[in-house]
Amino acid sequence: MLLQHMHLALRSGNLIGRQGDNQMADKCFFCKGKLAQEKVNVDFRWGKDLIIIEDVPARVCRQCGEKYFDAEVYKEMERLAKGRIRPLKRLTIDVIKFDHPVLA
């Protein structure tokens, strides 16, 4: 699978990597583990909105679980998040504040 090296870092919520590299991604950027093609569910944030997109094609690291998306797939997730498509179902999500002091 030819990836445009557009990578969504789900741990930090930031998009990292370079677009347009046109190289085969076969190792994880973080741990160098092997990637396998899978369909995954993605917790996708668009502004203050959180949506879950099911059955998204991704390459997933077998070692650490990091997910990599083809640029075209990521653009489609953005389109779905921006659009007002009728959801398949609704979920209630608990929000909890982390209120523990962290020592530097």
CNS distance restraints for C-alpha pairs under 8 A (distance, minus, plus):
assign (resid   1 and name CA) (resid  24 and name CA) 6.63 0.50 0.50
assign (resid   1 and name CA) (resid  25 and name CA) 7.88 0.50 0.50
assign (resid   2 and name CA) (resid  22 and name CA) 6.50 0.50 0.50
assign (resid   2 and name CA) (resid  23 and name CA) 6.25 0.50 0.50
assign (resid   2 and name CA) (resid  24 and name CA) 5.20 0.50 0.50
assign (resid   2 and name CA) (resid  25 and name CA) 7.35 0.50 0.50
assign (resid   2 and name CA) (resid  70 and name CA) 7.96 0.50 0.50
assign (resid   3 and name CA) (resid  21 and name CA) 7.93 0.50 0.50
assign (resid   3 and name CA) (resid  22 and name CA) 5.93 0.50 0.50
assign (resid   3 and name CA) (resid  23 and name CA) 6.07 0.50 0.50
assign (resid   3 and name CA) (resid  24 and name CA) 5.87 0.50 0.50
assign (resid   3 and name CA) (resid  25 and name CA) 6.30 0.50 0.50
assign (resid   3 and name CA) (resid  69 and name CA) 7.73 0.50 0.50
assign (resid   3 and name CA) (resid  70 and name CA) 5.23 0.50 0.50
assign (resid   3 and name CA) (resid  71 and name CA) 7.15 0.50 0.50
assign (resid   4 and name CA) (resid  18 and name CA) 7.84 0.50 0.50
assign (resid   4 and name CA) (resid  19 and name CA) 5.58 0.50 0.50
assign (resid   4 and name CA) (resid  20 and name CA) 4.91 0.50 0.50
assign (resid   4 and name CA) (resid  21 and name CA) 5.40 0.50 0.50
assign (resid   4 and name CA) (resid  22 and name CA) 4.74 0.50 0.50
assign (resid   4 and name CA) (resid  23 and name CA) 6.60 0.50 0.50
assign (resid   4 and name CA) (resid  70 and name CA) 6.18 0.50 0.50
assign (resid   4 and name CA) (resid  71 and name CA) 5.86 0.50 0.50
assign (resid   5 and name CA) (resid  17 and name CA) 6.32 0.50 0.50
assign (resid   5 and name CA) (resid  18 and name CA) 5.92 0.50 0.50
assign (resid   5 and name CA) (resid  19 and name CA) 5.62 0.50 0.50
assign (resid   5 and name CA) (resid  20 and name CA) 6.72 0.50 0.50
assign (resid   5 and name CA) (resid  21 and name CA) 5.89 0.50 0.50
assign (resid   5 and name CA) (resid  22 and name CA) 6.85 0.50 0.50
assign (resid   5 and name CA) (resid  23 and name CA) 6.98 0.50 0.50
assign (resid   5 and name CA) (resid  25 and name CA) 7.10 0.50 0.50
assign (resid   5 and name CA) (resid  70 and name CA) 7.12 0.50 0.50
assign (resid   5 and name CA) (resid  71 and name CA) 7.40 0.50 0.50
assign (resid   6 and name CA) (resid  15 and name CA) 7.75 0.50 0.50
assign (resid   6 and name CA) (resid  16 and name CA) 7.20 0.50 0.50
assign (resid   6 and name CA) (resid  17 and name CA) 5.86 0.50 0.50
assign (resid   6 and name CA) (resid  18 and name CA) 6.03 0.50 0.50
assign (resid   6 and name CA) (resid  19 and name CA) 5.22 0.50 0.50
assign (resid   6 and name CA) (resid  20 and name CA) 7.85 0.50 0.50
assign (resid   6 and name CA) (resid  68 and name CA) 7.39 0.50 0.50
assign (resid   6 and name CA) (resid  69 and name CA) 6.45 0.50 0.50
assign (resid   6 and name CA) (resid  70 and name CA) 6.22 0.50 0.50
assign (resid   6 and name CA) (resid  71 and name CA) 5.37 0.50 0.50
assign (resid   7 and name CA) (resid  15 and name CA) 6.15 0.50 0.50
assign (resid   7 and name CA) (resid  16 and name CA) 5.67 0.50 0.50
assign (resid   7 and name CA) (resid  17 and name CA) 5.79 0.50 0.50
assign (resid   7 and name CA) (resid  18 and name CA) 7.99 0.50 0.50
assign (resid   7 and name CA) (resid  67 and name CA) 7.66 0.50 0.50
assign (resid   7 and name CA) (resid  68 and name CA) 5.11 0.50 0.50
assign (resid   7 and name CA) (resid  69 and name CA) 5.86 0.50 0.50
assign (resid   7 and name CA) (resid  70 and name CA) 7.69 0.50 0.50
assign (resid   8 and name CA) (resid  13 and name CA) 7.46 0.50 0.50
assign (resid   8 and name CA) (resid  14 and name CA) 6.63 0.50 0.50
assign (resid   8 and name CA) (resid  15 and name CA) 4.83 0.50 0.50
assign (resid   8 and name CA) (resid  16 and name CA) 6.34 0.50 0.50
assign (resid   8 and name CA) (resid  67 and name CA) 6.94 0.50 0.50
assign (resid   8 and name CA) (resid  68 and name CA) 6.12 0.50 0.50
assign (resid   8 and name CA) (resid  69 and name CA) 6.75 0.50 0.50
assign (resid   9 and name CA) (resid  13 and name CA) 5.83 0.50 0.50
assign (resid   9 and name CA) (resid  14 and name CA) 5.63 0.50 0.50
assign (resid   9 and name CA) (resid  15 and name CA) 5.80 0.50 0.50
assign (resid   9 and name CA) (resid  16 and name CA) 6.51 0.50 0.50
assign (resid   9 and name CA) (resid  66 and name CA) 7.24 0.50 0.50
assign (resid   9 and name CA) (resid  67 and name CA) 7.24 0.50 0.50
assign (resid   9 and name CA) (resid  68 and name CA) 7.92 0.50 0.50
assign (resid  10 and name CA) (resid  14 and name CA) 7.09 0.50 0.50
assign (resid  10 and name CA) (resid  66 and name CA) 7.38 0.50 0.50
assign (resid  10 and name CA) (resid  67 and name CA) 7.36 0.50 0.50
assign (resid  19 and name CA) (resid  71 and name CA) 7.57 0.50 0.50
assign (resid  25 and name CA) (resid  35 and name CA) 7.84 0.50 0.50
assign (resid  26 and name CA) (resid  34 and name CA) 6.05 0.50 0.50
assign (resid  26 and name CA) (resid  35 and name CA) 5.52 0.50 0.50
assign (resid  27 and name CA) (resid  32 and name CA) 4.94 0.50 0.50
assign (resid  27 and name CA) (resid  33 and name CA) 5.40 0.50 0.50
assign (resid  27 and name CA) (resid  34 and name CA) 4.90 0.50 0.50
assign (resid  27 and name CA) (resid  35 and name CA) 5.79 0.50 0.50
assign (resid  27 and name CA) (resid  61 and name CA) 7.53 0.50 0.50
assign (resid  28 and name CA) (resid  32 and name CA) 4.35 0.50 0.50
assign (resid  28 and name CA) (resid  33 and name CA) 5.11 0.50 0.50
assign (resid  28 and name CA) (resid  34 and name CA) 6.38 0.50 0.50
assign (resid  28 and name CA) (resid  35 and name CA) 6.58 0.50 0.50
assign (resid  28 and name CA) (resid  61 and name CA) 5.94 0.50 0.50
assign (resid  28 and name CA) (resid  66 and name CA) 7.34 0.50 0.50
assign (resid  31 and name CA) (resid  63 and name CA) 7.52 0.50 0.50
assign (resid  31 and name CA) (resid  64 and name CA) 7.08 0.50 0.50
assign (resid  33 and name CA) (resid  61 and name CA) 5.84 0.50 0.50
assign (resid  33 and name CA) (resid  62 and name CA) 6.29 0.50 0.50
assign (resid  33 and name CA) (resid  63 and name CA) 5.34 0.50 0.50
assign (resid  33 and name CA) (resid  64 and name CA) 7.37 0.50 0.50
assign (resid  34 and name CA) (resid  61 and name CA) 5.63 0.50 0.50
assign (resid  34 and name CA) (resid  62 and name CA) 5.81 0.50 0.50
assign (resid  34 and name CA) (resid  63 and name CA) 7.13 0.50 0.50
assign (resid  35 and name CA) (resid  59 and name CA) 5.55 0.50 0.50
assign (resid  35 and name CA) (resid  60 and name CA) 5.11 0.50 0.50
assign (resid  35 and name CA) (resid  61 and name CA) 4.38 0.50 0.50
assign (resid  35 and name CA) (resid  62 and name CA) 5.94 0.50 0.50
assign (resid  36 and name CA) (resid  59 and name CA) 5.20 0.50 0.50
assign (resid  36 and name CA) (resid  60 and name CA) 5.29 0.50 0.50
assign (resid  36 and name CA) (resid  61 and name CA) 6.46 0.50 0.50
assign (resid  36 and name CA) (resid  62 and name CA) 6.77 0.50 0.50
assign (resid  37 and name CA) (resid  57 and name CA) 7.18 0.50 0.50
assign (resid  37 and name CA) (resid  58 and name CA) 5.82 0.50 0.50
assign (resid  37 and name CA) (resid  59 and name CA) 4.47 0.50 0.50
assign (resid  37 and name CA) (resid  60 and name CA) 6.36 0.50 0.50
assign (resid  38 and name CA) (resid  57 and name CA) 5.89 0.50 0.50
assign (resid  38 and name CA) (resid  58 and name CA) 5.53 0.50 0.50
assign (resid  38 and name CA) (resid  59 and name CA) 6.07 0.50 0.50
assign (resid  38 and name CA) (resid  60 and name CA) 6.67 0.50 0.50
assign (resid  39 and name CA) (resid  55 and name CA) 4.83 0.50 0.50
assign (resid  39 and name CA) (resid  56 and name CA) 5.03 0.50 0.50
assign (resid  39 and name CA) (resid  57 and name CA) 4.50 0.50 0.50
assign (resid  39 and name CA) (resid  58 and name CA) 5.98 0.50 0.50
assign (resid  40 and name CA) (resid  54 and name CA) 6.43 0.50 0.50
assign (resid  40 and name CA) (resid  55 and name CA) 5.12 0.50 0.50
assign (resid  40 and name CA) (resid  56 and name CA) 5.11 0.50 0.50
assign (resid  40 and name CA) (resid  57 and name CA) 6.46 0.50 0.50
assign (resid  40 and name CA) (resid  58 and name CA) 6.71 0.50 0.50
assign (resid  41 and name CA) (resid  52 and name CA) 6.65 0.50 0.50
assign (resid  41 and name CA) (resid  53 and name CA) 5.61 0.50 0.50
assign (resid  41 and name CA) (resid  54 and name CA) 4.34 0.50 0.50
assign (resid  41 and name CA) (resid  55 and name CA) 5.66 0.50 0.50
assign (resid  41 and name CA) (resid  56 and name CA) 6.15 0.50 0.50
assign (resid  42 and name CA) (resid  52 and name CA) 5.50 0.50 0.50
assign (resid  42 and name CA) (resid  53 and name CA) 5.17 0.50 0.50
assign (resid  42 and name CA) (resid  54 and name CA) 6.48 0.50 0.50
assign (resid  42 and name CA) (resid  56 and name CA) 7.16 0.50 0.50
assign (resid  43 and name CA) (resid  50 and name CA) 6.73 0.50 0.50
assign (resid  43 and name CA) (resid  51 and name CA) 5.93 0.50 0.50
assign (resid  43 and name CA) (resid  52 and name CA) 4.64 0.50 0.50
assign (resid  43 and name CA) (resid  53 and name CA) 6.66 0.50 0.50
assign (resid  44 and name CA) (resid  50 and name CA) 5.70 0.50 0.50
assign (resid  44 and name CA) (resid  51 and name CA) 5.30 0.50 0.50
assign (resid  44 and name CA) (resid  52 and name CA) 5.95 0.50 0.50
assign (resid  44 and name CA) (resid  53 and name CA) 7.03 0.50 0.50
assign (resid  44 and name CA) (resid  77 and name CA) 7.86 0.50 0.50
assign (resid  44 and name CA) (resid  81 and name CA) 7.49 0.50 0.50
assign (resid  45 and name CA) (resid  49 and name CA) 5.62 0.50 0.50
assign (resid  45 and name CA) (resid  50 and name CA) 4.51 0.50 0.50
assign (resid  45 and name CA) (resid  51 and name CA) 6.40 0.50 0.50
assign (resid  45 and name CA) (resid  81 and name CA) 7.80 0.50 0.50
assign (resid  46 and name CA) (resid  50 and name CA) 6.43 0.50 0.50
assign (resid  46 and name CA) (resid  51 and name CA) 7.98 0.50 0.50
assign (resid  46 and name CA) (resid  78 and name CA) 7.71 0.50 0.50
assign (resid  46 and name CA) (resid  81 and name CA) 6.26 0.50 0.50
assign (resid  46 and name CA) (resid  82 and name CA) 7.20 0.50 0.50
assign (resid  51 and name CA) (resid  81 and name CA) 6.93 0.50 0.50
assign (resid  53 and name CA) (resid  77 and name CA) 7.47 0.50 0.50
assign (resid  56 and name CA) (resid  73 and name CA) 7.68 0.50 0.50
assign (resid  57 and name CA) (resid  69 and name CA) 7.20 0.50 0.50
assign (resid  57 and name CA) (resid  73 and name CA) 7.36 0.50 0.50
assign (resid  58 and name CA) (resid  67 and name CA) 6.22 0.50 0.50
assign (resid  58 and name CA) (resid  68 and name CA) 5.52 0.50 0.50
assign (resid  58 and name CA) (resid  69 and name CA) 5.03 0.50 0.50
assign (resid  58 and name CA) (resid  70 and name CA) 7.28 0.50 0.50
assign (resid  59 and name CA) (resid  67 and name CA) 5.82 0.50 0.50
assign (resid  59 and name CA) (resid  68 and name CA) 5.06 0.50 0.50
assign (resid  59 and name CA) (resid  69 and name CA) 6.59 0.50 0.50
assign (resid  60 and name CA) (resid  65 and name CA) 5.71 0.50 0.50
assign (resid  60 and name CA) (resid  66 and name CA) 5.70 0.50 0.50
assign (resid  60 and name CA) (resid  67 and name CA) 4.62 0.50 0.50
assign (resid  60 and name CA) (resid  68 and name CA) 6.30 0.50 0.50
assign (resid  61 and name CA) (resid  65 and name CA) 4.70 0.50 0.50
assign (resid  61 and name CA) (resid  66 and name CA) 5.27 0.50 0.50
assign (resid  61 and name CA) (resid  67 and name CA) 6.58 0.50 0.50
assign (resid  69 and name CA) (resid  73 and name CA) 6.15 0.50 0.50
assign (resid  69 and name CA) (resid  74 and name CA) 6.06 0.50 0.50
assign (resid  70 and name CA) (resid  74 and name CA) 6.30 0.50 0.50
assign (resid  71 and name CA) (resid  75 and name CA) 6.21 0.50 0.50
assign (resid  72 and name CA) (resid  76 and name CA) 6.32 0.50 0.50
assign (resid  73 and name CA) (resid  77 and name CA) 6.32 0.50 0.50
assign (resid  74 and name CA) (resid  78 and name CA) 6.33 0.50 0.50
assign (resid  75 and name CA) (resid  79 and name CA) 6.21 0.50 0.50
assign (resid  76 and name CA) (resid  80 and name CA) 6.15 0.50 0.50
assign (resid  77 and name CA) (resid  81 and name CA) 6.14 0.50 0.50
assign (resid  78 and name CA) (resid  82 and name CA) 6.10 0.50 0.50
assign (resid  79 and name CA) (resid  83 and name CA) 6.00 0.50 0.50
assign (resid  80 and name CA) (resid  84 and name CA) 7.67 0.50 0.50
assign (resid  80 and name CA) (resid  85 and name CA) 6.99 0.50 0.50
